[in-house]
Amino acid sequence: MEDQIGEAVDKHPEGVTIRFEVVPGASKLSIPSGFNPWRRSLEARLTEKPTRGRANAQLTRELASLLNVPGYRVAVIGGQKSSRKTVLVKGVEIENVVACLAGRGGLR
């Protein structure tokens, strides 16, 4: 499971980036909810609709909570209007992010 998550997480000069495929408007919030091996990205099911940045805001807020970092250190840096997103988490180590995401469960 950690190997799959590790494929979606990359080092960045400011921290790490995480590739997500977002499913907005889901009935239940789940981050991560799966892994896409072809795109090497994690799936995130969000309850917010993709309107006025609400889904992006929910993704960054929930990811900050999961990783135990302040919200201002998490930002969508790619795919703002797409279901395929790249999220930057500043000031964290890749190993810690992978461990936190693996501990969350939800991956098969």
ChimeraX attribute file (.defattr): number of C-alpha atoms within 10 A of each C-alpha:
attribute: neighborCount
match mode: 1-to-1
recipient: residues
	/A:1	15
	/A:2	14
	/A:3	9
	/A:4	19
	/A:5	24
	/A:6	20
	/A:7	18
	/A:8	21
	/A:9	23
	/A:10	14
	/A:11	15
	/A:12	16
	/A:13	8
	/A:14	13
	/A:15	17
	/A:16	20
	/A:17	24
	/A:18	24
	/A:19	23
	/A:20	27
	/A:21	23
	/A:22	24
	/A:23	20
	/A:24	22
	/A:25	14
	/A:26	14
	/A:27	10
	/A:28	10
	/A:29	18
	/A:30	19
	/A:31	21
	/A:32	22
	/A:33	19
	/A:34	20
	/A:35	22
	/A:36	15
	/A:37	12
	/A:38	6
	/A:39	13
	/A:40	18
	/A:41	25
	/A:42	27
	/A:43	23
	/A:44	23
	/A:45	22
	/A:46	24
	/A:47	18
	/A:48	20
	/A:49	15
	/A:50	19
	/A:51	10
	/A:52	9
	/A:53	13
	/A:54	14
	/A:55	23
	/A:56	26
	/A:57	17
	/A:58	17
	/A:59	27
	/A:60	20
	/A:61	17
	/A:62	18
	/A:63	22
	/A:64	18
	/A:65	12
	/A:66	15
	/A:67	19
	/A:68	11
	/A:69	16
	/A:70	13
	/A:71	16
	/A:72	11
	/A:73	15
	/A:74	24
	/A:75	21
	/A:76	18
	/A:77	12
	/A:78	13
	/A:79	15
	/A:80	16
	/A:81	13
	/A:82	11
	/A:83	17
	/A:84	17
	/A:85	21
	/A:86	20
	/A:87	22
	/A:88	24
	/A:89	29
	/A:90	18
	/A:91	14
	/A:92	17
	/A:93	15
	/A:94	19
	/A:95	13
	/A:96	11
	/A:97	22
	/A:98	21
	/A:99	15
	/A:100	15
	/A:101	21
	/A:102	18
	/A:103	13
	/A:104	14
	/A:105	14
	/A:106	16
	/A:107	18
	/A:108	8
